[in-house]
Structure formats: structure tokens, C-alpha cells
């Protein structure tokens, strides 16, 4: 019974026991050992590097307008031919058309002097100044009744003009009546027969020949207009940028994004008024303008100030290893019979081995066989030795087996021993296993 550090993985904690019994020509050996493995707690992994999230900063806000040409089902070939179909929104700039509908593009502008005197204040008196600063535009949208529009765009420096960014007054030509189809009422209805006749004639003159060719030109103008603005998504200096979200929302509220003739800015009076029905209608229209399918959107402009770095080095903590006590044992029997030595063994790892050795007429032979658990095959070898002269012997051995990866390997070796006298012996050996060769030579002394 002894304590050692051979069967132990760490500091010895248990005894190793070996028992040998010789009965006649047979020897029985048994060994037992306990391998104790101490528990290893989980600890911080020194190789672990935590993830560094991306950090962005908002540098401003911009406005994006719904693109009427967007087609979510467009094929790759269609997108190559018409790239504007692949962009759902277009960045807005201050000099843009508020609307991207067809009637925003191929308008026909006439002489402002043709604008009639109108009763803008509905006080029964016509005032020619009511249309000062307006430009006459005739809409050519197919499928609509003849309609005349006047448009006046003002700036803060203008004097004597309404304090608005843009004002549009519409007249329905022919009878000067409101549009009964959708219930809308023009801001000023034209009711003078002579003035209607003049504008009718101007309308017919300017729109003469308008047909399919002109409609195609209108669509092409719109397509070109939108396509020349697609690059704004990558060009911050070519779109309107606001310092804060409130300013961007205020500007968006002035845009008729869904092309219904109303804006959130224009509806403020109804929202703040006492008319419940008007207030309810205004709330619905404002929601459609700001949240509907065709609404403009206000988005933050962000910049990356710190790049994202993924986690690396495995898990943050190493895995805990519980304590273990592995009992290992082996038993073997050896005996001699008729000049032959035989040994057989078995152990707790279910490895079987045996050996046979004999010596006849100066020639010695030894055989070895071993079958480890779960191995691809058995390991075996043979060694033959003989005396070739007085004090000189040689031996040759060959082996076949499998390494820890299950790969087959073969080996061969030779050796010799020569008595030099005086207790000195010269010994030499060489071997080759799996392509690796090793050799050794030396002199042993006995005193």
C-alpha cells in the first residue's frame, strides 16, 4: 500500500494498492488506484471580449414624400429600366413641388392679365387686387372637368400679400359651380358670364390638341422629375434639413402630401374652432395627412459615432467542473508452462491484453496483443532475438496498431547488444513508426 502521484490528477488523496500472490508456477496480480479530480469553479474567461454596440447620434431631421411611381412588385428588369419604381419615398427640398401628382407637372401658364376680378372676400364687390401676384395655371389631368387654377407663392419679404407659403384659388369653368362630385367648394367661384367666356376661350386655345401624346409627355416629365431626385438619399446637402423635429413637423404640416387639397396647417382653424362637425372632419383629414398611406414622414438623420464590434473569445465565464473520483483497477495472471511464459490482463477501462514469450536454442520470441476500449482495432507486435556470437545478440521487432485518432500505424525496429568486457556493454537500437525514425546508442557499465 502506498501513496504516490502517479494515479492522481492533483495532490494525492487516496492510497494505491497492489496485491501479488504466487501459487506454484502462477502469479496473480491485482492493482487499485483512485484518481481524484478537484472541482474547478466557473470563472471569468480572460479571452472574452464583450460586444460593443453601435452608437449613433441624431444630427437633424428631414421630410420624405411618398413616391407615386413606387411599385413594390417591380421586377429587376423593370427597376433597371425605371429606377424610380424602387423608391417608396423621396427626400424633400424647399424648392420641390409639394405634390408629385400628374397635375403638378404639365401645367399651361397664361398671361396673368387674363385673371378676372373676383369677389375674394364674398362681400359683393369684385376686387382686381385679389389676384395680384397669382399665375394662371390650367390643369390638364385627364378625366377631370375643365378647371382653372391660380397659384401665388409668397416669401416673408413680400408686402401686401397673405402670410402663407403658397396659396391656390380654383375656379370651375363653364358654369362656375362647385364640384358636386366630391362636395368640394372652390375658394372663389367665378360667376361672371363674360369673364367665363374669356377664360373658356383661353382654355380652349391653350389646350388645343391635348391628347394621348400630351399625357405621355406629362408622365415622362413626372418620371424625370422624380428620377433626378433619387440620389438625395445619399446627399444630405440636397434635401431640406431641420435642426429639430418640431420645425420639420411644422413644415410637413404645410405640405399637401396626400393631394386632397388640404394641409394640417390649413385645418388648424377648424381644429381650434367650436364647430363640432367641422372639428371632427378636420381631425380625420389631419390624421390622413400625417399618418395615412400617402402621408409625408419626418425622419431623424443619424450618424455612427462608434462602430459595432461583435463579442469574441467564447463565453463570458468558463464552465464549472465538478469534483470527480475515478476508481481504476487491473488484474492479471502470469504463468510458465513448458518453457513458455504467458500473461493475460484486464482493467477497468475494459482493455484486454496478453503476451507470450519463449526461448528455444538461443532464439527468443515474444508476442504481444492488446485491444483498448472503443479502438478501431487491436494493437499487436512480435519480437525475435538471437545470439550471433559470444557476448553479442541482436533482435528485430515489428508492430501494428492504431493511434488516438483511429489511424492505422505500423512500426519496425532492430537492436543489438555486445559485451565489451569488464562490466561494459555496448547497446544500439533503431526504429521507425508512422514515417518517423529514431535511433539510440550507448555503453552501459556494471560495477
Protein Blocks (a to p, Z undefined) as FASTA:
>chain_A
ZZdfklpcbdcfbdcddddddehjbccdddddddddddddddddfkbccddddddddfbd
cdddddfkbcfkbcfklmmmmmmlmpmbdcddfkbcfbfcfklmmccdddfklpccddfk
onopacfklmgoiacdddfbehiacdddddddddfkbghiacdfbdcddddehjlpacfk
nopacfbdcfbfklmmmmmmmmmmmmgoiafklmmmmmmmmmmmmmmmmmmmmmmklccc
dfbfklmmmmmmmpcfkonopafklmmmmmmmmblklmmmmmmmmmmmmmmmklccdddd
dddfbdcdddehiafbdcdddddddddddddddddeehiacdddddfkopacddddddee
hiacdddddddehiabdcddddddddfbghiacdddddddddfkopacddddddddddeb
jhiacddddddeehiacddddddddZZ
